[in-house]
Amino acid sequence: MRWTIVGFSALGLTIAYLDRAALSVAMPHMSDEFHISSAVQGVLLSAFFWTYALFQIPSGWLLDRFGPRVVYPVAVGWWSIWTALMAFARGVGSVVVFRLGLGIGEAPVQPANVKIVSRWFPRRERAFASSLFDMGQQIGTALSIPVVTALTLFGGWRLSFVVIGAAGLLWLVGWAVVYREPEVHPRVSAAELAHIRSDRGGQTSAEPAVGVTVPWRDLLSDSQVWALTVGYVFRSLAGAFFLTWYPSYLLDDRGFSEADFGMVGWIPSLIAIGSTVLGGIVSDRMLASGVSPNLARKVPIVAGLGLSACIGFAPFIQSNVMLMVVLTVSSAAHSFAGAAILSLPAEVARSSECVGAVAGFQNFGSQVGNLLSPIAIGLFLASSGGSYVGPLLGAAVSCLASAAIYLFWVRVKPVTQTRDDLAGPAGQHEGTTA
């Protein structure tokens, strides 16, 4: 049953990324209709991340308090409605409002998926399970290009937002039927529940860990929470390019036609799907073979982010074929690091009850990068006559900075210890269990 649950999580993230990436695909058409400059396009592409970032930390708290079964479908229903409302946009102001609404709804999705994996999987399977739900972002991003392009050519860009908004409403019906916590799920056998709990030390409570939270002051004083947050800021500064300016780069700067873009533009996201899963497999296999958790999680992260820095070569490549190869390698390597990164909140959290909150802080860092990147690129393009050299070199530097943070700052707990075990009775927090 745990694999069915993570499959639903992946589908939810797929729909989320399809919704959020649709604007970047539709932007060339919208900019013609609304006469939008490059600088303003950057603001529009960034607007989603304003509320998405702001609501990350509250979302993590809500997930720890009420659980994914309640929070996740409410979020999906909310964001699906705001996606469909894009069809009624009449200018820059309305686009900003609708994207802000979308950001609020999608804020819980990644912390929810991290929380679900921490509840449904033993430690030795979490990176692979994280890779399965995380590939939803690559699938959604990849699908956004042919789906939105086809719908736009068929009925205009407004139709595309109505169709993909309806997809989320269908998902939440399935989630309401399928999801329960593993301890109370009627389709979880005693053997599977024992497997899920197999490497949690003494934590064998038959009750789901919902309704217990850790005080925020403890999280804010935890250096590892800050390490995950800052590391993700720099990672997303690079990754945001593929979510926002990538279509415009190929169409406007590299001379791709819409037909060419529809045929090959999805390739980096498609290859990234496989690399996401591969990264999770490598990390968990290393852990299972006896490699320390610190190395098992960090090797895929550092190697992936280091290789992803090859995006800095893109503006100096003349051949569009070689350009797509480099962009594909960069995107795939960036995704290779993702599963291990998403497993980190459960690895560094003080207790299982605050995994959602830690994931919220981590994803807040991600959205800070996603918020800043499109605005910075838009301003740079407006001031440099449309040159992408600076933005792509900046993405490369961000990848290397993120790799260094994960390598030197993040500390993963040993297999046999938890943060509460290390702290002893004095380390127990109000409202938590050791």
C-alpha positions as CSV (number, residue, x, y, z in Angstrom):
1,M,0.0,0.0,0.0
2,R,2.9,2.4,0.7
3,W,3.8,2.3,-3.1
4,T,0.2,3.2,-4.0
5,I,0.3,6.1,-1.6
6,V,3.6,7.5,-3.0
7,G,2.1,7.1,-6.5
8,F,-0.8,9.4,-5.5
9,S,1.8,11.8,-4.1
10,A,3.7,11.8,-7.4
11,L,0.5,12.4,-9.3
12,G,-0.4,15.3,-7.1
13,L,3.0,16.9,-7.6
14,T,2.7,16.3,-11.4
15,I,-0.5,18.2,-11.5
16,A,1.0,21.0,-9.3
17,Y,3.9,21.4,-11.7
18,L,1.7,21.2,-14.7
19,D,-0.3,24.1,-13.3
20,R,2.6,26.3,-12.2
21,A,4.7,25.7,-15.4
22,A,1.8,26.4,-17.7
23,L,2.4,30.2,-17.5
24,S,5.9,30.0,-18.8
25,V,4.7,28.0,-21.9
26,A,1.8,30.4,-22.4
27,M,3.9,33.6,-21.7
28,P,5.0,34.2,-25.3
29,H,1.3,34.3,-26.4
30,M,0.2,36.3,-23.3
31,S,3.0,38.9,-23.8
32,D,1.8,39.5,-27.3
33,E,-1.8,40.0,-26.2
34,F,-1.0,42.1,-23.2
35,H,2.1,43.8,-24.5
36,I,4.3,42.7,-21.6
37,S,8.0,43.7,-21.4
38,S,10.8,41.4,-20.3
39,A,11.0,43.0,-16.9
40,V,7.3,42.6,-16.3
41,Q,7.4,39.1,-17.6
42,G,9.9,38.3,-14.9
43,V,7.6,39.7,-12.2
44,L,4.7,37.6,-13.5
45,L,6.7,34.4,-13.6
46,S,7.9,35.2,-10.1
47,A,4.5,36.1,-8.6
48,F,3.5,32.5,-7.9
49,F,6.5,32.1,-5.7
50,W,5.7,35.1,-3.5
51,T,2.8,33.4,-1.7
52,Y,4.2,29.9,-2.3
53,A,7.3,30.8,-0.3
54,L,5.3,32.8,2.4
55,F,3.0,29.9,3.1
56,Q,5.7,27.1,3.3
57,I,6.3,27.3,7.0
58,P,2.6,27.6,8.0
59,S,1.9,24.7,5.7
60,G,4.5,22.5,7.5
61,W,2.9,23.4,10.8
62,L,-0.6,22.6,9.5
63,L,0.6,19.2,8.2
64,D,2.1,18.3,11.5
65,R,-1.1,19.4,13.2
66,F,-3.8,18.0,11.0
67,G,-2.0,15.5,8.7
68,P,-1.8,15.1,4.9
69,R,-5.2,13.4,4.6
70,V,-6.9,16.8,5.4
71,V,-4.4,19.4,4.3
72,Y,-3.4,17.9,0.9
73,P,-6.9,17.7,-0.8
74,V,-7.9,21.1,0.5
75,A,-4.7,22.5,-1.0
76,V,-5.3,20.8,-4.4
77,G,-8.9,22.0,-4.6
78,W,-7.8,25.5,-3.9
79,W,-5.0,25.6,-6.4
80,S,-7.1,24.0,-9.1
81,I,-9.7,26.8,-8.9
82,W,-7.1,29.5,-9.1
83,T,-5.5,27.8,-12.1
84,A,-8.8,27.8,-14.0
85,L,-9.3,31.4,-13.1
86,M,-6.3,32.3,-15.3
87,A,-8.7,31.9,-18.2
88,F,-10.4,35.2,-17.1
89,A,-7.2,37.2,-17.0
90,R,-7.5,40.6,-18.6
91,G,-4.0,42.1,-18.0
92,V,-1.0,42.1,-15.8
93,G,-2.9,42.9,-12.6
94,S,-5.3,39.9,-12.8
95,V,-2.5,37.5,-13.8
96,V,-0.6,38.5,-10.6
97,V,-3.7,38.0,-8.4
98,F,-4.4,34.6,-9.9
99,R,-0.8,33.5,-9.5
100,L,-0.7,34.6,-5.9
101,G,-3.8,32.5,-5.3
102,L,-2.2,29.5,-7.0
103,G,0.9,29.9,-4.8
104,I,-1.1,29.7,-1.6
105,G,-2.8,26.5,-2.7
106,E,0.4,24.8,-3.8
107,A,2.5,25.6,-0.7
108,P,1.6,22.4,1.2
109,V,2.4,20.0,-1.6
110,Q,6.1,19.4,-1.1
111,P,6.0,19.4,2.7
112,A,3.0,17.0,2.5
113,N,4.9,14.6,0.3
114,V,8.0,14.6,2.6
115,K,5.7,14.1,5.6
116,I,4.0,11.2,3.8
117,V,7.2,9.4,3.0
118,S,8.5,9.8,6.6
119,R,5.3,8.2,7.9
120,W,5.0,5.4,5.2
121,F,8.6,4.3,4.6
122,P,11.5,3.0,6.6
123,R,14.6,5.1,6.4
124,R,16.4,2.7,4.0
125,E,13.6,3.3,1.4
126,R,13.0,7.0,1.8
127,A,15.3,8.4,-0.8
128,F,13.9,6.1,-3.5
129,A,10.3,6.8,-2.3
130,S,11.1,10.6,-2.4
131,S,12.5,10.2,-6.0
132,L,9.1,8.6,-7.0
133,F,7.0,11.5,-5.8
134,D,9.6,14.1,-6.8
135,M,9.6,12.9,-10.4
136,G,6.2,14.3,-10.5
137,Q,7.7,17.8,-10.9
138,Q,9.7,16.6,-14.0
139,I,6.6,14.9,-15.4
140,G,4.5,17.9,-14.8
141,T,7.0,20.3,-16.3
142,A,7.6,18.0,-19.3
143,L,3.9,17.6,-19.9
144,S,3.3,21.3,-19.7
145,I,5.1,21.9,-22.9
146,P,3.2,19.6,-25.3
147,V,-0.1,19.9,-23.4
148,V,-0.2,23.7,-23.1
149,T,1.2,24.1,-26.6
150,A,-1.4,21.8,-28.1
151,L,-4.3,23.3,-26.1
152,T,-3.1,26.8,-27.0
153,L,-3.0,26.0,-30.7
154,F,-6.4,24.3,-30.5
155,G,-8.4,26.8,-28.5
156,G,-6.1,29.5,-27.2
157,W,-4.0,29.8,-24.1
158,R,-7.0,30.4,-21.9
159,L,-8.4,27.0,-22.6
160,S,-5.2,25.3,-21.3
161,F,-5.6,26.7,-17.8
162,V,-9.2,25.5,-17.6
163,V,-8.3,21.9,-18.6
164,I,-5.3,21.5,-16.3
165,G,-7.3,23.1,-13.4
166,A,-10.0,20.4,-13.8
167,A,-7.3,17.7,-13.5
168,G,-6.6,18.6,-9.9
169,L,-10.3,18.4,-8.9
170,L,-10.3,14.8,-10.2
171,W,-7.2,13.9,-8.2
172,L,-8.6,15.0,-4.8
173,V,-11.5,12.6,-5.1
174,G,-9.1,9.7,-5.4
175,W,-7.0,11.0,-2.5
176,A,-10.0,11.2,-0.2
177,V,-10.8,7.5,-0.9
178,V,-7.2,6.1,-0.8
179,Y,-5.3,8.0,1.9
180,R,-5.2,7.1,5.6
181,E,-2.2,7.0,8.1
182,P,-0.5,3.6,7.9
183,E,-1.5,2.6,11.5
184,V,-5.2,2.9,10.7
185,H,-5.3,2.0,7.0
186,P,-7.5,-1.0,6.3
187,R,-5.3,-2.2,3.5
188,V,-2.0,-2.2,5.4
189,S,-1.1,-5.7,6.7
190,A,0.7,-6.3,9.9
191,A,3.8,-7.3,8.0
192,E,3.9,-4.1,6.0
193,L,3.3,-2.0,9.1
194,A,6.2,-3.8,10.8
195,H,8.3,-3.1,7.7
196,I,7.5,0.6,7.8
197,R,8.5,0.8,11.5
198,S,11.5,-1.5,11.2
199,D,14.2,1.1,11.6
200,R,12.5,3.6,13.9
201,G,14.1,2.5,17.1
202,G,11.5,2.4,19.9
203,Q,8.9,4.4,18.0
204,T,6.1,1.8,17.6
205,S,3.0,3.7,18.7
206,A,-0.1,2.4,17.1
207,E,-1.5,5.9,16.8
208,P,-0.6,8.2,13.9
209,A,1.7,11.1,14.7
210,V,-0.8,13.9,14.0
211,G,-1.7,16.8,16.3
212,V,1.7,17.1,18.0
213,T,4.0,19.9,17.1
214,V,7.4,21.3,18.1
215,P,7.8,24.9,19.2
216,W,9.0,27.1,16.4
217,R,11.7,28.6,18.6
218,D,13.4,25.2,18.7
219,L,13.3,24.9,14.9
220,L,14.6,28.5,14.4
221,S,17.6,27.8,16.7
222,D,18.5,24.6,14.9
223,S,21.5,25.1,12.6
224,Q,20.5,22.1,10.5
225,V,17.1,23.6,9.7
226,W,19.0,26.7,8.4
227,A,21.5,24.5,6.5
228,L,18.6,22.8,4.6
229,T,16.9,26.2,4.0
230,V,20.0,28.0,2.6
231,G,21.2,25.0,0.6
232,Y,17.8,24.9,-1.2
233,V,17.9,28.6,-1.8
234,F,21.0,28.2,-4.0
235,R,19.7,25.0,-5.6
236,S,16.5,26.6,-6.7
237,L,18.2,29.7,-8.0
238,A,19.5,27.5,-10.8
239,G,16.5,25.2,-11.1
240,A,14.0,28.0,-11.5
241,F,15.4,28.8,-14.9
242,F,13.8,25.6,-16.3
243,L,10.4,26.5,-14.7
244,T,10.3,30.1,-15.9
245,W,12.6,31.5,-18.6
246,Y,13.5,28.3,-20.4
247,P,10.8,28.4,-23.1
248,S,11.5,32.1,-23.8
249,Y,15.2,31.4,-24.0
250,L,14.7,28.8,-26.7
251,L,12.1,30.7,-28.6
252,D,13.4,34.2,-28.4
253,D,17.2,33.9,-28.0
254,R,18.0,30.6,-29.8
255,G,15.5,31.0,-32.6
256,F,13.4,27.8,-32.0
257,S,10.0,27.8,-33.8
258,E,7.0,26.8,-31.8
259,A,6.8,23.5,-33.6
260,D,10.5,22.8,-32.8
261,F,10.0,23.8,-29.2
262,G,7.0,21.6,-28.9
263,M,9.0,18.6,-30.3
264,V,12.2,18.9,-28.2
265,G,11.6,21.4,-25.4
266,W,10.3,18.7,-23.1
267,I,13.4,16.5,-23.4
268,P,15.3,17.9,-20.4
269,S,12.3,17.3,-18.1
270,L,11.8,13.8,-19.6
271,I,15.4,12.7,-18.9
272,A,15.2,14.3,-15.5
273,I,12.4,11.9,-14.5
274,G,14.8,8.9,-14.8
275,S,17.6,10.7,-13.1
276,T,15.4,11.6,-10.2
277,V,14.6,8.0,-9.6
278,L,18.2,7.0,-10.2
279,G,19.4,9.4,-7.5
280,G,17.0,7.9,-5.0
281,I,18.1,4.4,-5.9
282,V,21.8,5.2,-5.6
283,S,21.4,6.9,-2.2
284,D,19.3,4.1,-0.7
285,R,21.6,1.4,-2.1
286,M,24.6,3.1,-0.6
287,L,22.8,3.2,2.8
288,A,21.8,-0.5,2.5
289,S,25.4,-1.5,1.7
290,G,26.7,-0.1,4.9
291,V,27.8,3.4,3.8
292,S,27.2,6.0,6.5
293,P,23.9,8.0,6.1
294,N,26.0,11.2,5.8
295,L,27.8,9.9,2.7
296,A,24.8,8.0,1.3
297,R,22.7,11.2,1.2
298,K,25.5,13.7,0.3
299,V,27.2,11.9,-2.6
300,P,24.2,12.1,-5.0
301,I,23.6,15.7,-3.8
302,V,27.1,17.0,-4.3
303,A,27.8,15.0,-7.5
304,G,24.4,16.1,-9.1
305,L,24.7,19.7,-8.3
306,G,28.4,19.9,-9.3
307,L,27.5,18.4,-12.8
308,S,24.5,20.6,-13.1
309,A,26.8,23.6,-13.2
310,C,27.5,22.7,-16.8
311,I,24.6,25.0,-17.6
312,G,27.1,27.8,-17.5
313,F,28.5,26.6,-20.9
314,A,25.1,27.0,-22.6
315,P,25.4,30.7,-23.9
316,F,28.7,29.9,-25.6
317,I,27.5,26.9,-27.6
318,Q,26.6,27.7,-31.2
319,S,24.8,24.4,-32.2
320,N,21.3,24.1,-30.9
321,V,21.7,20.3,-30.8
322,M,24.7,20.6,-28.5
323,L,22.8,23.2,-26.5
324,M,19.9,20.8,-25.8
325,V,22.5,18.1,-24.8
326,V,24.0,20.5,-22.2
327,L,20.7,21.7,-20.9
328,T,19.5,18.1,-20.6
329,V,22.6,17.1,-18.7
330,S,22.2,20.0,-16.4
331,S,18.6,19.4,-15.7
332,A,19.1,15.7,-15.2
333,A,22.0,16.2,-12.8
334,H,20.0,18.8,-10.9
335,S,17.2,16.3,-10.5
336,F,19.6,13.5,-9.6
337,A,20.3,15.3,-6.3
338,G,16.6,15.9,-5.5
339,A,15.6,12.6,-3.9
340,A,18.4,12.7,-1.3
341,I,17.7,16.3,-0.6
342,L,14.0,15.6,0.0
343,S,14.9,12.8,2.4
344,L,16.9,15.1,4.6
345,P,14.1,16.7,6.7
346,A,13.4,13.2,8.2
347,E,17.2,12.7,8.6
348,V,17.9,15.9,10.6
349,A,14.5,16.6,12.4
350,R,14.6,16.5,16.2
351,S,11.7,14.1,16.2
352,S,9.2,12.5,13.7
353,E,6.5,14.9,14.8
354,C,8.3,17.9,13.3
355,V,9.2,16.5,9.9
356,G,6.5,18.5,8.2
357,A,7.7,21.7,9.8
358,V,11.3,21.1,8.9
359,A,10.3,20.3,5.3
360,G,8.3,23.5,5.3
361,F,11.4,25.5,6.2
362,Q,13.5,23.6,3.5
363,N,10.9,24.3,0.8
364,F,10.7,27.9,1.9
365,G,14.3,28.1,1.0
366,S,13.5,26.6,-2.4
367,Q,10.9,29.2,-3.1
368,V,13.1,32.1,-2.0
369,G,15.3,31.0,-4.9
370,N,12.4,30.5,-7.2
371,L,11.1,33.9,-6.4
372,L,14.3,35.8,-6.9
373,S,15.6,34.0,-10.0
374,P,12.9,35.0,-12.6
375,I,12.9,38.6,-11.4
376,A,16.7,38.8,-11.5
377,I,16.8,37.3,-15.0
378,G,14.1,39.6,-16.3
379,L,15.9,42.7,-15.0
380,F,19.2,41.4,-16.4
381,L,17.6,40.8,-19.8
382,A,16.0,44.3,-19.8
383,S,19.4,46.0,-18.9
384,S,21.6,43.9,-21.2
385,G,19.7,43.9,-24.4
386,G,18.4,40.4,-24.0
387,S,21.6,38.5,-23.2
388,Y,21.3,35.3,-21.3
389,V,25.0,35.0,-20.5
390,G,24.8,36.4,-17.0
391,P,21.7,34.4,-15.9
392,L,23.2,31.1,-17.1
393,L,26.6,31.7,-15.5
394,G,24.7,32.7,-12.3
395,A,22.8,29.4,-12.4
396,A,26.1,27.6,-12.6
397,V,27.6,29.4,-9.6
398,S,24.4,28.8,-7.6
399,C,24.7,25.0,-8.3
400,L,28.3,25.0,-6.9
401,A,27.3,27.1,-3.9
402,S,24.5,24.7,-3.0
403,A,26.8,21.7,-3.4
404,A,29.2,23.2,-0.9
405,I,26.5,24.0,1.6
406,Y,25.2,20.4,1.6
407,L,28.8,19.0,1.8
408,F,30.1,21.1,4.6
409,W,27.1,22.3,6.7
410,V,24.5,19.6,6.7
411,R,25.0,16.7,9.2
412,V,22.9,13.6,8.8
413,K,22.1,11.5,11.9
414,P,23.7,8.1,12.4
415,V,21.4,5.1,11.8
416,T,21.0,4.1,15.4
417,Q,20.4,7.6,16.9
418,T,17.8,10.3,16.8
419,R,18.3,13.9,17.8
420,D,16.2,13.3,21.0
421,D,18.4,10.3,21.8
422,L,21.4,12.4,21.6
423,A,19.9,15.2,23.6
424,G,18.6,13.0,26.4
425,P,15.9,14.1,28.8
426,A,16.9,17.7,28.6
427,G,16.5,17.6,24.8
428,Q,12.9,16.6,24.9
429,H,10.6,19.4,23.8
430,E,7.2,20.5,25.0
431,G,4.5,18.7,23.1
432,T,6.9,16.0,21.6
433,T,7.8,12.5,22.3
434,A,11.4,11.3,22.6
